[in-house]
Each structure stands twice: as C-alpha cells, then as structure tokens.
C-alpha cells in the first residue's frame, strides 16, 4: 500500500492536470507534423507512456513494492564492526572499532520460522524484473490487480476514442465542456454510491463554480454545435474517465504498475483502428518522434502515474474537480507559445476554475486534519 499525505496527493493531482493540459497541444503538433489521425496519436501516447514507465521501473525501481526490513536486511545495513553485547537491549548496543578481516556473511533467521517445504534455492531465483510485482504477488491479490489493469486500459481506450468522436460530431468546445464538465458530476455520484464519499455543501458549491468557469473559458465567443450523437459520445467519454478515477480510488495499490498495464491494454485496444488510420508518422521523423517521446513522458507516464498515486489520499470528486484545470493550462500554453489572447470572459472563467479548485483543496485538507485530530 502506497502511503501519501493529503498535501502531497493534492500536489500530485494538480501536477497531473497541468501536464494533461500540454497533451492537447502535443497531440495537435504530432497530427500536423506527422500526419497521424487522432486514434493513432492516442496509440503512440499509450505505447510511449508504457515504455517510459517500464524503463523507469527497470532503472530506478519506480513503482516497485517497498521492501520490508527482515532480520537479514537489518543486519546487512548495520555498520562494519557492529556488535551487540549479549544480554543487552538495542539501545545499549555498542560499536566496535576493530575492522573485520573478511566480509561478513549474511545472518539468517531461525529456520523454524520458515514454512514447511521452504526451499532456499527458490529464494535465490525469485523474479526481480520490471514486471516482478505481478509475478511476486499472492494469487489472491494478483487476480484483482490484473482485473483492475484490464478495466483501466479498456476504459482509457474508450474515453479517448469517444472524446475524438464527440469532437467530430459537435466540435472541440462542446466536446470539452460536456466531457470534462460531466466527469466531476459522475465521479461525485459514483463516489457517494460506491465509495461512501459524501460531498458537502462547500464541495457542491465548488463543483458548480468550476463548471461555470469551464463553460465561460471553453465556450467563450465560439459557435457551439450541439448534436445528440456528439453529446452521447462526450458523456461516454466522461463515464470512462469517471470509471478510471473511481476504480483507482477504491483500489489504489501499485499506481505506477496500474498505469503501465493500463497503457498496454489501452494501446492494444486502439491498435486496429490506428492501423487503419496509418500508424507511422510522415514528414520530419526527428520532429515527430520527439513529440511522441514528450507525449508519452509528460502528459501520459508522469501525469497518470501522479494522478493514480494522488488518489491514495485525495477523494475522487476532489481529484476530478482539480482535473478541470487542464483547459486552463492549455489556454496558458496557447498564450505563451502560440500568441493567443484570452477575452475577459475567458479570464473570468479561468479565475473561477482556479478558485473552485483552491476552495475544494482547502476543504479536503481541513476535513482530513479534523479526522486526524
């Protein structure tokens, strides 16, 4: 079980939402420079994200279960020449200064404590690769974890594809408002029914303020095209994202392993459609693959890993509302890199969004502090 404080969980979710805000611009750039369709872009996003997390797990041990201090590891970590005087407690232990003439052999625990049929050779050959968390897991835990990874990956593929379908039917503005706006409502309802997370009056007000700011920011001065099919696809996308949030809030074990497995499953689901659109980018290969690396690293591997880790400490509805800052980050990115300008209504919408997120974050920390007290 990963232990995360509420403050750190809020920080993780905020960083994830900010990183997601850069994903749209990176995807659009990959579409322009590489000529890839939206589903092919999502496939490479998942594939690169899985590769980045796998590499980080192999090189740095990111996401591996924490090792507990067994008697063997405790003795290995003690200073050279350490000696405990028989009959004394650990607090009165002394350090000897006489250097050892040969390396110390690891101390072993009493074999009477080991289970029947214990084999020392099996201990030496335990898997220690990047996927060892799945192989070392107990059978009772392996099944639920694999099912969570499978559901997470399928839901990721569904809400990515449905979002692009909503854009095709109703345009970017309506698809964004309905998809991102319906998510906290669905998460709040699911959190109440499935997780027992009640939304206070302050939380409900923060959600309403955030949705108002989202509409002002996204629909500002644009021509909105509403269609039943577009609204349906957007709601399906929101339901998929809400399902991923609730599932990983209910079972937050191994967040990075869940993200990596979800990327693999989602990429496999999108692969047939991506092959039909054209899988390999055209144009300048260096520029296209550089964008793929960024898309898989920052708004995918980093963002989802931090988001799933933050769900350990942050309630699902709070995380969903914080995720609404994604369009604010995208708007700021457009100002800094693309020279775009925000109208007064869009600025007010951004302020409302950020204010609602700050209000809900303070409420989350206050509630957890009250429980701890």
N, C-alpha and C positions, 0 to 999 in steps of 0.2 A: 504494500500500500504506500503510495507516494504521499508525503506529508508536506502541505503547502499552507502558509498563513493566508488570512483573508487579504491583507495588504498586497502580498506578492501575487495572489491569484488575480486580484483586480488589475495589477500591473501587467500580468501575462495576457489577460484577455484584451486589455487596451492596446498592447503592442501588436497582438494578432489582428485586431480590427484595423489598426493603422497600416499594417503590412498588406492586408487584403485590399485596402484602398489603392495600392500600387499595382495590383494584379490586373485590373481592367486596362490600364494604360499599357502594361507589358503585353497583354494579350492582343490589344489592338495593333501595337507595333509589330508583333510577330505575324499578324494577319497581313499587314501592309508589306513588310519586308520579305516574308516567306511565302505569301500567297496561301496560307493554310486556312481551312474552314474552322468554325468555332468548336466543333466536336474534336477535330484533330488538335487544336490548341489545348483543349482540356485533357486529351490523352497525353500529350507531351508534358503537360503540367503535372499530372499524376505520376507518370513514369520518372520524370526528373526528380520529383519530390521523394518518391520511394528510394531512388538511387542515392540521394543526398542523405537521407536518414540511415540507410544501410551503411554507407561509408562512415557516417558519424558514429554509428554503433560499433563498427569494427575498429575504428581508430581510437576513439575516445571513450568507448563504453557507454555512450549516451543511451539512456533508457533501460540499461540492464538493471535487474533487481538488485537492491542493496545487499551487500554481503554482511551477514551477522558474524559477530565475534565469537567463534568457537574457541575452546581451550587451546587448540593448535595455533590459530591465528593470533590469539592474545600473546602467546609465548614468543611467536616469531617477531612480534612488533616491539618486544622489550629491548632495552639497550644491551650492548655487548657487555658481558660480565655480570649481568643481573643475577642476584642470588637471594632467594628468600630464606631467612633463617627458620628452621623447623620450629613449629610451635608458636610462631608469632603471626599476627594478622598482617594484612596487606599494608595497613597504614604504618606499621613499624618495620617494613621491609627495608633492607639496606642495599646499597650498590657497592659491589666490589670493584676495585680498580685493577685487579690482576687480569691482564689480557689472556684470552683463550688461545691455545696453541693450534687448534683446529676448529673448523666450522662446527657449530652446534647442530646436532641432529634434532629435527622437529620432535617435540614431545607429543605423545599420543594419549588419548583418553582411555579410560578403562574399557576393555573390550566387553565387559559385562553389560555396559550401557548400549551396546550396538545391537541392532535387531537380529533375529535368527536368520541365518543364511547370508550374513553380511560378507561381502567379498571385497578385499582391498584392491584387487585389480580393477574392479568396476569403478572405484573412486578415482583411479588414475585416468580412466578413459571417458569421463563424463564430458558431454559436448560443451564446448565453450565458444562456439561461433556466434555470428550476429543473430541467428535465429534460435539461440540456445534457450531463450526464455520460454519458447513454445515446447521445446523438447524436454526441458527440465521440469516443466510444470506438472503438478499432480494431475492424474486423469480427471479428478473431479473438477479441477479448475481449467484444464485445457479445453474441454468442450465448450463451456460458456464463453471463454475468451475467443475461441475460433468463431463461434456464432456471432459474437459482437463485432468482430472484424469483418465478417461476411456481410452483416446487415449494414454496418457503417459504409463499406465500399459500395454496395448497391445503392444506398441512399445518396451517397456523394454523386454517383453517376446519374441518378435520376434527377437530382435538383440542378445539376449543371446542364443537362440536356433540356429539361423543362424550361429553365431560365432562357436559354437561347431560342427555344420555340416561342416563348412569350414575347421576346424582343421582335421576332419575325412577324408576329400577329398584331401586336399593339404598340411597338416602338420601345425605345430604351427607357423613356421616362416612366411610362405606365408600368412596364415590367419591373423596374426597380422599386417603384413605390409600393406596388402590390406585394412583390416578393419579400422585400426587406421589411415592409410595414406589417405584413401579416405574421411574420415569424415570431415576434415577441408575444403577440396575442395567442398564437397556437402554443408557444412554449409555456406561457403563464397558465393556460387551461390544462395542458398536459402535466405541468409541474404540480398543480393542485390535485388532479385526479390520480396521477400515477406516483408522485413522489411526496405528496403531502406538504408541498411548499406553498404556503398561503401568501397572497400578495396583499400588503397593507394598503391603506388609503393613500399613503405617500407614494408607494410603488405604483399604484394605478394612475395617480396623477402624473408621475414621471413618464410612464408609458404613453399617456395621452399627449403630453407636451412633446415627447420625442417624435411621435407620429406626425404631429402638426408641423414640427420643424422639418421633418423629412419631406413632407409634401411641398412645403414652401421652397426648399432647396432644389428638389428634383423637378417639380412641375413649373418652375419659375419661367414665365414668358414663353413656354413651349406649347406646341399644338399637340394635345393629347388625343390619341386614337384608341378608343375603347372598343373591345370586341369580346364576345363571350368566350371564344377559344383562347384569346390572349389572357384573359383573367383566369381561366381554368388552368392554363399552363403555369401561370405565375403562382397560383395557390398550390399547385402540385409541387413546385419548386420550394415554396415556403414550408410545406409539410415535410419534404425530405430533409431540409436543413433543421427544422424543429425536431424531427426524429433523431438525427445525429446528436443534437445537443442534449436531449433528454436521455438518450441511451448512455452516452458517455458521462453524464452527470450521475446517473443511477449506478454505473459500474466504472469508476474512474481508475481502475488498476491498469498499470502499464500504458500510459497515454501515448508515448512515442512508438511503442510496438503496435498499438492500435492504429495510429495514424499511418505508419508504414504499411501495415497489412491492408488498411482501407484503400490506400493509394493503388496497391497492386490489384485488388479486386475491382476498384473503380476503373482503372486503366484497361483491364481485360474486358469489362462490360462495354467500354467505349471503343475498343479496337475495331470491331466490324464496321461500325459507322465511320470511324476515322479512315479506314482503308478505302471506303467508298468516296470520301471527300478528297483523298490524296494525303498520304501520311508524311512524306518527306518535304521539307521546305525548299522553295526555289529561291532564285536571286542570290544575294551575297551569303554564302554559307557561314562565314565567320560571324556576321552580324546576327543571323537567325539563330545559330546555336548559342551565342552569347545571351540572347534574350531567353532562350529555353532554360539555360542554366540559372539565370536570375529568377525566372518564373517558378522554377522548381525549388529554388533555395529559400527566397524571402517570403513571398505570399503563399507558399504551399507548405514546405517542410517546417520552416520556422513558425509560421502563423498557426497551422493546425496543431503542431506539437505543443506550442504555448497555450493554445486555446483549450485543448484537452487536459493539459496539466492544470490550468486555472480552474477548470470545472470541479477539481477536487475540493476547493474551498469556497467557490462562488456559486450562488444559486443560479439555476438555469435561466430564470427570467432576467436576472441582473446581467448575466453574460449575453443574453440575446439583445438587451437594450444597449449595452456597451458596443455591441457589434454594429449598431446603427451609425457609429461614427465613420464607418467605411466610406460612404459618399462624401463626407466632409474631407477626409484625407484625399480622395480623388479630386475634389474641387481645388484643394490647396496645391496639389500636384499640377493640375492644369494651369493654375496661375503662375507657378514658378517655372514650369518647363515649356508650356505651350502659349504663354502670353494671354490666357483667357481672363475675363473680368466677370466678377460677380455683381449682380444687381442688388439693390438694398433689400429686396425681399429674400434673395438667396442668403445674404449675410445674416439677416434676422433668423432665417431657418437654421443656419449653422449654429448661431448662438443658442437657440432653443434646444437643439440637439445636444450640444455640449453641456448646457446647463442641466438638462434632464439626466444625462449620464452622470454628472458630478453629484446631483442630488441622490440618485439611486446608489451610487458608490458609498456616499457618506451614510446612507441608511443601512446599507449592508454591513459596514464596519461597526456602526453603532449597535445593530442587533447582535452581531457576534460578540462584541465586547460585553453587552448585557448578559448574554448566555454564559460567557466565561466567568463573569463576576458572580 
